[in-house]
Amino acid sequence: MLSQSGLQAVWISTSTDVHASQSLSAIAKGIHVLCEKPLSTDLVEAQSVVDAAERNPWIKVMAGFSRRFDASYRDASTKIQEKAIGSPFMVRSNTCDLRDESGFFVRHASRNGGIFVDCAIHDIDLSLWYLGNPIPKACWAAGTLQHHPELKDLNDVDNAVGVVEFHGGKIAYFYCSRTQAHGHDVCTEVTGTDGKLMVNVIPKQNNVVLADKLGMRHEVQPEYWQRFEDAFAREANEFVDSVLNNKPVPVSLGTGIMVMKIGQALQHALLTGEVVKFNERGDRLDSRPFQGKL
């Protein structure tokens, strides 16, 4: 595909383990790149994409964090900037997917970097966005296998909780799940010194409520696509606008690196039971190489 005459830009939405190599191939051919999150399952590989983009500043390269393009999440960001809740200091965010009975998720799991690197990556990004890009101080996590015991062989789980303490006293709490029975359940709460913002705390397919002898209820979007279809379209349009009109891309690649650092630290904490610590520059303090799969 990259050899097609006239190709100007690509949107890379393949499995996570080839995001970096495919991005580098496109950059080498002078092609603009919108790469889905995360940039890689490997931090060194991810940094190589950032380095290649910096060496070729005329090429637009962006990490795709689609929730930044969702109308509700953007409205929350605007309200935070306007000090509607005072100074934000805590984020609670979750990404909970509909339980997959087809087997696709398990087949994909070996290539996605683990539950925190794959499933919680948007929540980590939101915490950095809403809390003003704080530097992580410590990460710890716990997880369980409830529906996909075969993930044990991949050093992964199907439900997990992670906590990040940031330098300066800010905190983020994440819950990620692959096994929700009711549908795609994504919500975020931001607590500040003067109030709280809540986004999609009760997920809804639409504004229809069914009332019958069982009570009153509404449907939930079954997959992430239904929830974020407009956000993906807006993301694509804004990326194309940056290419056509030579504007900066709306999400910097540096954000993708810090999100990956935190995601991998949480994955390490999940598998080892250790607390992963960072210095005030955002560098991990543990020096031992991790032996498991990330």
DRENDO-1510 file (C-alpha; in Angstrom, 1 decimal, always signed):
<recs>
REC; n; res; u; v; w
REC; 1; MET; +0.0; +0.0; +0.0 .
REC; 2; LEU; +2.8; +2.4; +0.9 .
REC; 3; SER; +4.1; +2.0; -2.7 .
REC; 4; GLN; +0.9; +3.3; -4.3 .
REC; 5; SER; +1.5; +6.4; -6.4 .
REC; 6; GLY; +0.0; +9.6; -5.0 .
REC; 7; LEU; -0.5; +8.3; -1.5 .
REC; 8; GLN; -0.2; +11.2; +1.0 .
REC; 9; ALA; -1.3; +10.0; +4.4 .
REC; 10; VAL; -2.2; +6.7; +6.2 .
REC; 11; TRP; -4.3; +5.9; +9.3 .
REC; 12; ILE; -2.6; +2.9; +11.0 .
REC; 13; SER; -5.2; +0.8; +12.8 .
REC; 14; THR; -3.5; -2.6; +12.8 .
REC; 15; SER; -2.5; -4.7; +15.9 .
REC; 16; THR; -0.4; -2.8; +18.4 .
REC; 17; ASP; +2.8; -4.8; +17.9 .
REC; 18; VAL; +3.2; -3.5; +14.4 .
REC; 19; HIS; +2.2; +0.2; +14.9 .
REC; 20; ALA; +5.8; +1.4; +15.2 .
REC; 21; SER; +7.3; -0.5; +12.3 .
REC; 22; GLN; +4.4; +0.5; +10.0 .
REC; 23; SER; +4.6; +4.1; +11.1 .
REC; 24; LEU; +8.4; +4.2; +10.5 .
REC; 25; SER; +7.9; +2.7; +7.0 .
REC; 26; ALA; +5.4; +5.4; +6.1 .
REC; 27; ILE; +7.6; +8.2; +7.5 .
REC; 28; ALA; +10.5; +6.9; +5.5 .
REC; 29; LYS; +8.4; +7.3; +2.3 .
REC; 30; GLY; +7.4; +10.9; +3.3 .
REC; 31; ILE; +3.8; +9.9; +4.1 .
REC; 32; HIS; +1.8; +11.6; +6.9 .
REC; 33; VAL; +0.8; +9.2; +9.7 .
REC; 34; LEU; -2.1; +9.0; +12.1 .
REC; 35; CYS; -1.2; +6.0; +14.3 .
REC; 36; GLU; -3.8; +4.5; +16.6 .
REC; 37; LYS; -2.9; +4.2; +20.3 .
REC; 38; PRO; -0.5; +3.1; +21.6 .
REC; 39; LEU; +2.5; +3.7; +19.4 .
REC; 40; SER; +3.9; +0.3; +20.2 .
REC; 41; THR; +4.0; -2.4; +22.9 .
REC; 42; ASP; +7.7; -1.5; +23.3 .
REC; 43; LEU; +8.8; +1.9; +24.7 .
REC; 44; VAL; +12.0; +2.0; +22.7 .
REC; 45; GLU; +10.1; +1.3; +19.5 .
REC; 46; ALA; +7.6; +4.1; +20.4 .
REC; 47; GLN; +10.4; +6.5; +21.0 .
REC; 48; SER; +11.9; +5.6; +17.5 .
REC; 49; VAL; +8.7; +6.9; +16.0 .
REC; 50; VAL; +8.9; +10.1; +17.9 .
REC; 51; ASP; +12.6; +10.5; +16.8 .
REC; 52; ALA; +11.7; +9.8; +13.2 .
REC; 53; ALA; +9.0; +12.4; +13.3 .
REC; 54; GLU; +11.3; +15.0; +14.8 .
REC; 55; ARG; +13.9; +14.3; +12.0 .
REC; 56; ASN; +11.1; +14.9; +9.4 .
REC; 57; PRO; +9.2; +17.9; +10.8 .
REC; 58; TRP; +7.4; +18.5; +7.4 .
REC; 59; ILE; +5.6; +15.1; +7.9 .
REC; 60; LYS; +2.6; +15.2; +10.2 .
REC; 61; VAL; +2.7; +12.3; +12.7 .
REC; 62; MET; +0.0; +11.9; +15.4 .
REC; 63; ALA; -0.9; +9.4; +18.0 .
REC; 64; GLY; -4.6; +8.6; +17.9 .
REC; 65; PHE; -6.2; +9.3; +21.2 .
REC; 66; SER; -9.8; +9.5; +20.1 .
REC; 67; ARG; -11.5; +10.5; +23.3 .
REC; 68; ARG; -9.8; +13.9; +23.0 .
REC; 69; PHE; -12.1; +14.5; +20.0 .
REC; 70; ASP; -15.3; +13.5; +21.7 .
REC; 71; ALA; -17.7; +16.4; +22.2 .
REC; 72; SER; -18.4; +15.5; +25.9 .
REC; 73; TYR; -14.8; +15.0; +26.8 .
REC; 74; ARG; -13.8; +18.2; +25.1 .
REC; 75; ASP; -16.6; +20.1; +27.0 .
REC; 76; ALA; -15.2; +18.7; +30.2 .
REC; 77; SER; -11.8; +19.9; +29.3 .
REC; 78; THR; -13.1; +23.4; +28.6 .
REC; 79; LYS; -14.9; +23.5; +31.9 .
REC; 80; ILE; -11.7; +22.5; +33.7 .
REC; 81; GLN; -9.8; +25.2; +31.9 .
REC; 82; GLU; -12.5; +27.7; +33.0 .
REC; 83; LYS; -12.0; +26.6; +36.7 .
REC; 84; ALA; -15.6; +25.3; +36.9 .
REC; 85; ILE; -14.4; +22.7; +39.5 .
REC; 86; GLY; -11.5; +24.7; +40.9 .
REC; 87; SER; -8.2; +22.9; +40.7 .
REC; 88; PRO; -8.5; +19.3; +39.5 .
REC; 89; PHE; -6.6; +16.7; +41.6 .
REC; 90; MET; -8.3; +13.3; +41.0 .
REC; 91; VAL; -9.5; +11.3; +38.0 .
REC; 92; ARG; -11.5; +8.1; +38.1 .
REC; 93; SER; -11.9; +6.6; +34.7 .
REC; 94; ASN; -12.8; +3.2; +33.3 .
REC; 95; THR; -12.9; +1.4; +29.9 .
REC; 96; CYS; -15.1; -1.7; +30.1 .
REC; 97; ASP; -15.8; -3.6; +26.9 .
REC; 98; LEU; -18.7; -5.9; +26.1 .
REC; 99; ARG; -17.8; -9.5; +26.8 .
REC; 100; ASP; -16.6; -11.2; +23.6 .
REC; 101; GLU; -18.0; -14.6; +23.0 .
REC; 102; SER; -16.5; -15.0; +19.6 .
REC; 103; GLY; -12.9; -15.6; +20.7 .
REC; 104; PHE; -11.6; -12.6; +18.7 .
REC; 105; PHE; -10.4; -10.7; +21.8 .
REC; 106; VAL; -8.3; -13.6; +23.1 .
REC; 107; ARG; -6.7; -14.1; +19.7 .
REC; 108; HIS; -5.8; -10.5; +19.6 .
REC; 109; ALA; -4.6; -10.3; +23.2 .
REC; 110; SER; -1.1; -11.7; +22.5 .
REC; 111; ARG; -0.4; -8.7; +20.3 .
REC; 112; ASN; -1.8; -5.8; +22.3 .
REC; 113; GLY; +0.7; -5.3; +25.1 .
REC; 114; GLY; -1.5; -6.2; +28.1 .
REC; 115; ILE; -4.7; -4.9; +29.6 .
REC; 116; PHE; -3.2; -1.6; +30.8 .
REC; 117; VAL; -1.3; -0.8; +27.6 .
REC; 118; ASP; -4.3; -1.6; +25.5 .
REC; 119; CYS; -7.5; -1.2; +27.4 .
REC; 120; ALA; -6.6; +1.6; +29.9 .
REC; 121; ILE; -4.5; +3.7; +27.5 .
REC; 122; HIS; -7.3; +6.2; +26.8 .
REC; 123; ASP; -8.0; +6.6; +30.5 .
REC; 124; ILE; -4.4; +7.3; +31.2 .
REC; 125; ASP; -4.3; +9.9; +28.5 .
REC; 126; LEU; -7.4; +11.6; +29.9 .
REC; 127; SER; -5.8; +11.8; +33.3 .
REC; 128; LEU; -2.8; +13.6; +31.9 .
REC; 129; TRP; -5.1; +15.9; +29.9 .
REC; 130; TYR; -7.4; +16.8; +32.7 .
REC; 131; LEU; -4.7; +17.1; +35.5 .
REC; 132; GLY; -2.4; +19.3; +33.5 .
REC; 133; ASN; +0.2; +16.7; +32.3 .
REC; 134; PRO; +1.5; +15.8; +35.8 .
REC; 135; ILE; +4.6; +13.6; +36.2 .
REC; 136; PRO; +3.9; +10.1; +37.7 .
REC; 137; LYS; +5.4; +9.3; +41.1 .
REC; 138; ALA; +4.2; +5.7; +41.7 .
REC; 139; CYS; +2.0; +3.1; +40.1 .
REC; 140; TRP; +0.4; -0.1; +41.5 .
REC; 141; ALA; -2.2; -2.5; +40.2 .
REC; 142; ALA; -4.2; -5.7; +40.8 .
REC; 143; GLY; -6.2; -7.9; +38.4 .
REC; 144; THR; -8.3; -11.0; +38.1 .
REC; 145; LEU; -9.4; -13.6; +35.5 .
REC; 146; GLN; -13.1; -14.2; +35.4 .
REC; 147; HIS; -14.1; -15.2; +31.9 .
REC; 148; HIS; -10.9; -15.8; +29.9 .
REC; 149; PRO; -8.6; -18.2; +31.8 .
REC; 150; GLU; -6.5; -18.7; +28.7 .
REC; 151; LEU; -5.1; -15.2; +29.2 .
REC; 152; LYS; -3.0; -16.6; +32.1 .
REC; 153; ASP; -0.6; -18.1; +29.5 .
REC; 154; LEU; -0.2; -14.6; +28.1 .
REC; 155; ASN; +0.6; -13.0; +31.5 .
REC; 156; ASP; -2.6; -11.0; +31.2 .
REC; 157; VAL; -6.0; -10.6; +32.9 .
REC; 158; ASP; -9.5; -9.7; +31.8 .
REC; 159; ASN; -10.3; -7.3; +34.7 .
REC; 160; ALA; -7.9; -5.0; +36.4 .
REC; 161; VAL; -7.6; -1.9; +38.6 .
REC; 162; GLY; -4.6; +0.5; +38.6 .
REC; 163; VAL; -3.7; +3.6; +40.7 .
REC; 164; VAL; -1.3; +6.3; +39.7 .
REC; 165; GLU; +0.1; +8.8; +42.2 .
REC; 166; PHE; +1.5; +11.9; +40.6 .
REC; 167; HIS; +4.1; +14.3; +41.9 .
REC; 168; GLY; +2.3; +17.3; +43.4 .
REC; 169; GLY; -0.5; +15.3; +45.1 .
REC; 170; LYS; -2.7; +14.4; +42.2 .
REC; 171; ILE; -4.1; +10.8; +41.8 .
REC; 172; ALA; -5.7; +8.7; +39.0 .
REC; 173; TYR; -7.7; +5.5; +39.4 .
REC; 174; PHE; -8.4; +3.2; +36.5 .
REC; 175; TYR; -10.7; +0.2; +36.0 .
REC; 176; CYS; -10.5; -1.8; +32.8 .
REC; 177; SER; -12.5; -4.8; +31.8 .
REC; 178; ARG; -13.1; -7.1; +28.8 .
REC; 179; THR; -16.1; -8.8; +30.3 .
REC; 180; GLN; -19.1; -6.5; +30.7 .
REC; 181; ALA; -22.5; -8.1; +30.1 .
REC; 182; HIS; -24.4; -4.9; +29.5 .
REC; 183; GLY; -22.3; -3.2; +26.8 .
REC; 184; HIS; -19.5; -0.7; +26.3 .
REC; 185; ASP; -19.2; +1.1; +29.6 .
REC; 186; VAL; -16.8; +4.1; +29.5 .
REC; 187; CYS; -17.0; +6.9; +32.0 .
REC; 188; THR; -14.7; +9.5; +33.6 .
REC; 189; GLU; -15.0; +11.6; +36.8 .
REC; 190; VAL; -12.7; +14.5; +37.5 .
REC; 191; THR; -12.7; +15.9; +41.1 .
REC; 192; GLY; -11.5; +19.4; +41.9 .
REC; 193; THR; -11.2; +21.6; +44.9 .
REC; 194; ASP; -14.6; +23.2; +44.1 .
REC; 195; GLY; -16.6; +20.4; +42.4 .
REC; 196; LYS; -16.7; +17.4; +40.2 .
REC; 197; LEU; -17.2; +16.7; +36.5 .
REC; 198; MET; -18.8; +13.4; +35.3 .
REC; 199; VAL; -18.8; +12.1; +31.7 .
REC; 200; ASN; -21.0; +9.2; +30.7 .
REC; 201; VAL; -21.3; +7.8; +34.2 .
REC; 202; ILE; -24.5; +6.0; +33.1 .
REC; 203; PRO; -23.9; +5.0; +29.5 .
REC; 204; LYS; -26.8; +5.2; +27.2 .
REC; 205; GLN; -27.5; +4.2; +23.6 .
REC; 206; ASN; -29.9; +7.1; +23.2 .
REC; 207; ASN; -32.6; +9.0; +25.1 .
REC; 208; VAL; -35.2; +6.2; +24.9 .
REC; 209; VAL; -36.3; +4.6; +28.1 .
REC; 210; LEU; -38.4; +1.4; +28.1 .
REC; 211; ALA; -40.9; +1.1; +30.9 .
REC; 212; ASP; -42.7; -2.2; +31.4 .
REC; 213; LYS; -43.4; -4.7; +34.2 .
REC; 214; LEU; -39.7; -5.2; +34.7 .
REC; 215; GLY; -39.2; -1.5; +35.5 .
REC; 216; MET; -37.6; +1.4; +33.6 .
REC; 217; ARG; -34.4; +0.9; +31.6 .
REC; 218; HIS; -32.4; +2.0; +28.6 .
REC; 219; GLU; -30.0; +0.3; +26.2 .
REC; 220; VAL; -26.2; +0.7; +26.2 .
REC; 221; GLN; -23.9; +0.9; +23.1 .
REC; 222; PRO; -22.6; -2.6; +22.5 .
REC; 223; GLU; -19.1; -1.5; +21.2 .
REC; 224; TYR; -16.7; +1.4; +21.4 .
REC; 225; TRP; -17.5; +2.3; +17.7 .
REC; 226; GLN; -21.1; +3.3; +18.5 .
REC; 227; ARG; -19.9; +5.4; +21.4 .
REC; 228; PHE; -17.1; +7.2; +19.6 .
REC; 229; GLU; -18.1; +7.3; +16.0 .
REC; 230; ASP; -18.3; +11.1; +15.9 .
REC; 231; ALA; -15.0; +11.4; +17.7 .
REC; 232; PHE; -13.2; +9.2; +15.2 .
REC; 233; ALA; -14.6; +11.3; +12.4 .
REC; 234; ARG; -13.6; +14.6; +14.1 .
REC; 235; GLU; -10.1; +13.1; +14.7 .
REC; 236; ALA; -9.7; +12.2; +11.1 .
REC; 237; ASN; -10.9; +15.6; +9.9 .
REC; 238; GLU; -8.6; +17.6; +12.2 .
REC; 239; PHE; -5.6; +15.4; +11.3 .
REC; 240; VAL; -6.3; +16.0; +7.6 .
REC; 241; ASP; -6.7; +19.7; +8.2 .
REC; 242; SER; -3.2; +19.8; +9.8 .
REC; 243; VAL; -1.8; +18.1; +6.7 .
REC; 244; LEU; -3.6; +20.2; +4.1 .
REC; 245; ASN; -3.0; +23.5; +5.9 .
REC; 246; ASN; +0.3; +22.8; +7.6 .
REC; 247; LYS; -0.9; +23.1; +11.1 .
REC; 248; PRO; +0.4; +21.4; +14.2 .
REC; 249; VAL; -1.3; +18.0; +14.8 .
REC; 250; PRO; -3.9; +18.3; +17.6 .
REC; 251; VAL; -2.2; +15.7; +19.9 .
REC; 252; SER; +1.5; +15.6; +20.3 .
REC; 253; LEU; +3.6; +12.4; +20.1 .
REC; 254; GLY; +5.2; +13.2; +23.4 .
REC; 255; THR; +1.8; +12.6; +25.1 .
REC; 256; GLY; +1.9; +9.1; +23.6 .
REC; 257; ILE; +5.3; +8.4; +25.2 .
REC; 258; MET; +4.2; +9.4; +28.8 .
REC; 259; VAL; +1.0; +7.4; +28.4 .
REC; 260; MET; +3.0; +4.4; +27.4 .
REC; 261; LYS; +5.4; +4.8; +30.4 .
REC; 262; ILE; +2.5; +4.8; +32.8 .
REC; 263; GLY; +0.7; +1.9; +31.0 .
REC; 264; GLN; +3.8; -0.3; +31.1 .
REC; 265; ALA; +4.4; +0.6; +34.7 .
REC; 266; LEU; +0.9; -0.5; +35.6 .
REC; 267; GLN; +1.3; -3.7; +33.6 .
REC; 268; HIS; +4.6; -4.4; +35.5 .
REC; 269; ALA; +2.9; -3.7; +38.8 .
REC; 270; LEU; +0.1; -6.0; +37.9 .
REC; 271; LEU; +2.3; -9.0; +37.1 .
REC; 272; THR; +4.9; -8.5; +39.8 .
REC; 273; GLY; +2.9; -7.1; +42.8 .
REC; 274; GLU; +5.5; -4.3; +43.0 .
REC; 275; VAL; +5.0; -0.6; +43.3 .
REC; 276; VAL; +6.7; +1.1; +40.3 .
REC; 277; LYS; +8.2; +4.5; +41.2 .
REC; 278; PHE; +9.3; +7.5; +39.1 .
REC; 279; ASN; +11.5; +10.4; +39.8 .
REC; 280; GLU; +10.4; +14.0; +39.2 .
REC; 281; ARG; +11.6; +13.8; +35.6 .
REC; 282; GLY; +9.2; +10.9; +34.9 .
REC; 283; ASP; +12.0; +8.3; +34.7 .
REC; 284; ARG; +11.4; +4.9; +36.3 .
REC; 285; LEU; +13.5; +4.3; +39.4 .
REC; 286; ASP; +13.5; +0.5; +39.2 .
REC; 287; SER; +16.6; -0.7; +37.3 .
REC; 288; ARG; +15.9; -4.4; +36.9 .
REC; 289; PRO; +14.7; -5.5; +33.5 .
REC; 290; PHE; +11.2; -6.9; +33.3 .
REC; 291; GLN; +11.2; -10.6; +32.2 .
REC; 292; GLY; +7.5; -11.0; +31.4 .
REC; 293; LYS; +5.5; -10.1; +28.2 .
REC; 294; LEU; +4.3; -6.6; +27.9 .
</recs>
